[in-house]
């Protein structure tokens, strides 16, 4: 069952060894966060349905770096998922867009019946107190390639759809995930969508166009 497998998975995550100038965020080591995650899993993932995986990059400090739920900031955790908590109600750009997509799709119950949002790497990174993507770490492949492959292999033990996965982020994240998938054969194909932060920072006037693109692809992939 998704809820049981994911709860166990998040609890066993270990922090990778990275150069000293970086910090690793592991929200799942916090009992309060894991309590929130378990409530989410019991409410939205308590079944064995096959789901399509969506892969973000890695958690950010104002979103899943706090809540433990991908692209879910404390605001959306309460207002969209109905989960009360004691986190500061600070919004996060990417979460705002993703939950606009989720609401347009039919709401969280409908969305999470068909999809699970994960990340190419499930823990987040900080450099000088700010978010940094896994592929921006210095010489990252030397110490992150094996952990990333190991974590995606763990994903494949869940009841996932193997004909397709979706990459969130058209740049380095897609390039890397597509190459890894070609080497490991996890999915028949990788679809790609632009990253919400890129949309809202650089293409905000075109937000509705990108929202429609998300909805068209997700509607075509729901099983």
Backbone torsions as a table, in degrees:
resi	resn	phi	psi	omega
1	UNK	NA	137.0	-177.3
2	UNK	-51.9	-49.9	-173.9
3	UNK	-58.7	-42.3	-179.0
4	UNK	-71.7	-43.3	-179.3
5	UNK	-64.6	-43.2	-178.4
6	UNK	-69.8	-39.6	178.0
7	UNK	-60.1	-44.2	177.6
8	UNK	-65.5	-41.6	-178.8
9	UNK	-60.6	-50.2	-177.6
10	UNK	-63.4	-34.4	-178.7
11	UNK	-70.5	-25.3	-176.9
12	UNK	-95.3	0.6	179.5
13	UNK	-62.1	135.9	178.0
14	UNK	-116.6	150.2	-177.4
15	UNK	-78.4	127.7	179.2
16	UNK	-74.3	157.5	175.0
17	UNK	-82.3	119.4	-179.5
18	UNK	-125.7	162.4	177.6
19	UNK	-55.4	150.9	-171.3
20	UNK	-63.8	-16.7	180.0
21	UNK	-76.7	-5.5	-178.6
22	UNK	-113.7	151.8	172.1
23	UNK	-114.4	147.9	176.7
24	UNK	-110.0	130.2	176.7
25	UNK	-95.0	122.3	174.0
26	UNK	-124.8	85.8	-178.5
27	UNK	-64.2	-20.3	-175.7
28	UNK	-74.4	-9.4	173.7
29	UNK	-81.6	-5.5	179.6
30	UNK	-95.4	118.8	-178.8
31	UNK	-56.2	-35.4	179.5
32	UNK	-65.1	-44.1	179.0
33	UNK	-64.4	-43.1	180.0
34	UNK	-64.9	-31.6	175.5
35	UNK	-64.5	-40.7	177.0
36	UNK	-64.2	-46.6	179.9
37	UNK	-59.2	-44.0	180.0
38	UNK	-63.8	-38.1	177.6
39	UNK	-65.1	-40.1	175.5
40	UNK	-61.8	-47.4	-177.7
41	UNK	-63.8	-41.2	179.0
42	UNK	-66.1	-33.8	-177.1
43	UNK	-82.8	-28.4	-171.4
44	UNK	-125.9	-13.2	-173.5
45	UNK	-131.9	24.1	-173.4
46	UNK	-89.7	63.3	-178.7
47	UNK	-164.3	-176.8	-179.7
48	UNK	-114.2	19.1	-179.3
49	UNK	-59.8	145.7	172.0
50	UNK	-74.8	135.3	-179.4
51	UNK	-128.5	151.5	173.9
52	UNK	-85.3	132.8	177.9
53	UNK	-85.9	135.0	169.4
54	UNK	-111.1	128.6	-177.6
55	UNK	-108.9	114.2	167.8
56	UNK	-81.4	-159.4	-177.5
57	UNK	-93.1	-75.3	171.1
58	UNK	-160.3	160.8	-173.1
59	UNK	-60.3	148.5	174.5
60	UNK	-104.5	161.0	-171.2
61	UNK	-72.9	-15.7	179.4
62	UNK	-106.6	-1.7	-179.5
63	UNK	-115.9	-112.8	-177.0
64	UNK	-71.0	-11.7	171.4
65	UNK	-64.9	-17.0	175.1
66	UNK	-104.1	-52.3	-170.6
67	UNK	-84.8	-23.0	-177.1
68	UNK	81.3	2.0	-179.0
69	UNK	-117.0	122.7	-171.8
70	UNK	-54.4	134.6	177.8
71	UNK	55.4	30.4	-179.0
72	UNK	-124.3	109.0	176.3
73	UNK	-87.4	170.5	-179.2
74	UNK	-58.8	-30.1	179.2
75	UNK	-65.5	-51.6	-178.8
76	UNK	-69.8	-30.2	177.0
77	UNK	-56.2	-40.6	-179.0
78	UNK	-86.1	-49.4	-171.2
79	UNK	-76.4	-35.3	-176.6
80	UNK	-98.6	-40.3	-177.6
81	UNK	-93.0	-12.8	177.3
82	UNK	71.7	27.9	-179.1
83	UNK	-108.2	111.6	178.0
84	UNK	-72.1	150.4	-176.6
85	UNK	-162.4	176.5	-179.3
86	UNK	-111.1	10.4	178.2
87	UNK	-69.4	153.5	173.4
88	UNK	-63.1	134.2	-176.8
89	UNK	-81.1	69.8	-180.0
90	UNK	-103.8	125.2	-177.7
91	UNK	-78.5	159.2	177.7
92	UNK	-133.4	133.7	-171.5
93	UNK	-54.7	-52.3	-176.0
94	UNK	-60.9	-38.6	179.6
95	UNK	-64.2	-39.8	179.8
96	UNK	-58.8	-44.0	-179.6
97	UNK	-69.4	-46.4	-178.1
98	UNK	-59.6	-39.9	-178.8
99	UNK	-77.5	-20.3	169.1
100	UNK	-67.1	-41.0	174.8
101	UNK	-61.3	-47.8	-177.0
102	UNK	-61.2	-43.5	179.5
103	UNK	-64.7	-40.9	179.8
104	UNK	-68.3	-26.0	179.1
105	UNK	-74.6	-18.4	-178.7
106	UNK	131.9	2.0	178.9
107	UNK	102.1	167.5	-176.3
108	UNK	-58.4	-40.6	-179.3
109	UNK	-59.8	-45.5	179.9
110	UNK	-67.6	-46.8	-177.0
111	UNK	-61.3	-50.9	-173.6
112	UNK	-74.8	-7.4	170.0
113	UNK	-68.9	-27.0	-173.0
114	UNK	-111.3	-22.3	-171.9
115	UNK	-135.8	151.5	167.4
116	UNK	-130.3	128.8	179.7
117	UNK	-94.2	121.6	177.1
118	UNK	-120.4	-151.5	178.0
119	UNK	-152.0	153.6	177.1
120	UNK	-57.5	-37.0	169.0
121	UNK	-131.1	131.7	-168.2
122	UNK	-79.4	-9.5	178.7
123	UNK	-111.3	154.0	-176.4
124	UNK	-99.5	166.2	-177.8
125	UNK	-130.9	146.4	176.7
126	UNK	-126.0	144.4	172.1
127	UNK	-133.5	117.0	-175.6
128	UNK	55.0	38.6	174.8
129	UNK	82.0	1.5	-178.4
130	UNK	-116.4	154.8	178.9
131	UNK	-58.7	143.8	171.7
132	UNK	-141.1	139.5	179.9
133	UNK	-79.1	152.6	-177.8
134	UNK	-55.0	-36.3	-176.3
135	UNK	-81.2	0.5	174.5
136	UNK	-99.2	-7.3	176.4
137	UNK	-66.8	142.3	-179.1
138	UNK	-63.2	127.6	178.5
139	UNK	52.6	40.6	-168.4
140	UNK	-61.7	-33.7	-176.7
141	UNK	-65.5	-24.5	-178.9
142	UNK	-63.1	-32.5	-175.5
143	UNK	-125.4	-9.1	-178.2
144	UNK	-107.0	-19.6	-176.4
145	UNK	-59.9	-49.6	-178.4
146	UNK	-63.5	-47.1	177.3
147	UNK	-59.8	-38.1	179.6
148	UNK	-63.9	-47.7	179.0
149	UNK	-60.5	-42.4	-179.9
150	UNK	-61.0	-41.9	-178.0
151	UNK	-69.9	-38.9	177.7
152	UNK	-67.9	-35.4	173.9
153	UNK	-59.2	-37.9	176.8
154	UNK	-64.2	-38.5	177.5
155	UNK	-57.0	-36.1	-174.5
156	UNK	-72.6	-5.7	175.2
157	UNK	-85.4	-10.9	178.9
158	UNK	-86.1	167.9	178.6
159	UNK	-77.0	68.3	-176.4
160	UNK	-96.4	154.9	170.7
161	UNK	-76.8	126.7	-177.8
162	UNK	-99.0	-3.7	179.1
163	UNK	-77.5	-24.1	-177.3
164	UNK	-156.7	148.2	167.4
165	UNK	-136.1	163.9	-178.1
166	UNK	-120.0	130.5	174.4
167	UNK	-97.8	127.5	175.9
168	UNK	-96.9	105.9	-175.2
169	UNK	124.2	115.0	-173.1
170	UNK	-88.1	-6.5	-175.5
171	UNK	-92.2	-121.6	-175.1
172	UNK	-62.7	-34.4	-179.2
173	UNK	-61.7	-45.0	179.1
174	UNK	-67.0	-45.4	-179.9
175	UNK	-57.2	-45.3	-177.9
176	UNK	-71.0	-46.9	-178.2
177	UNK	-64.1	-39.9	179.2
178	UNK	-62.4	-43.2	178.8
179	UNK	-65.8	-42.2	178.6
180	UNK	-63.0	-41.1	-179.5
181	UNK	-65.9	-38.4	177.7
182	UNK	-61.5	-37.2	-179.1
183	UNK	-75.2	-36.3	-172.5
184	UNK	-103.6	-17.1	175.9
185	UNK	66.7	35.8	-179.3
186	UNK	-70.5	-44.5	-174.6
187	UNK	-127.4	151.4	178.0
188	UNK	-65.7	-34.6	178.2
189	UNK	-155.8	159.1	176.1
190	UNK	-117.8	117.4	171.5
191	UNK	-86.7	162.4	-176.8
192	UNK	-139.8	143.5	175.8
193	UNK	-131.5	150.5	178.9
194	UNK	-66.8	150.4	-178.4
195	UNK	-72.2	137.3	-179.1
196	UNK	-55.6	-38.4	-179.8
197	UNK	-64.1	-40.2	177.4
198	UNK	-62.2	-42.8	-179.8
199	UNK	-60.3	-49.5	-173.5
200	UNK	-78.2	-24.0	178.2
201	UNK	-85.3	-37.4	-170.4
202	UNK	-119.3	-16.7	-177.3
203	UNK	-133.6	36.2	-174.2
204	UNK	-59.1	-35.9	179.6
205	UNK	-65.7	-20.6	180.0
206	UNK	-102.5	17.2	-174.4
207	UNK	-56.0	-43.2	-177.5
208	UNK	-64.8	-33.0	176.7
209	UNK	-63.3	-45.0	-179.6
210	UNK	-71.2	-34.5	175.3
211	UNK	-60.7	-43.8	177.6
212	UNK	-62.9	-38.6	179.4
213	UNK	-63.6	-42.0	175.9
214	UNK	-59.4	-49.0	-175.2
215	UNK	-66.1	-37.7	178.4
216	UNK	-63.7	-45.0	-179.2
217	UNK	-67.8	-47.5	-178.0
218	UNK	-62.9	-39.5	177.7
219	UNK	-62.4	-37.1	179.7
220	UNK	-71.6	-24.5	-175.3
221	UNK	-96.6	-15.6	-176.6
222	UNK	-62.0	138.0	-175.9
223	UNK	-106.8	NA	NA
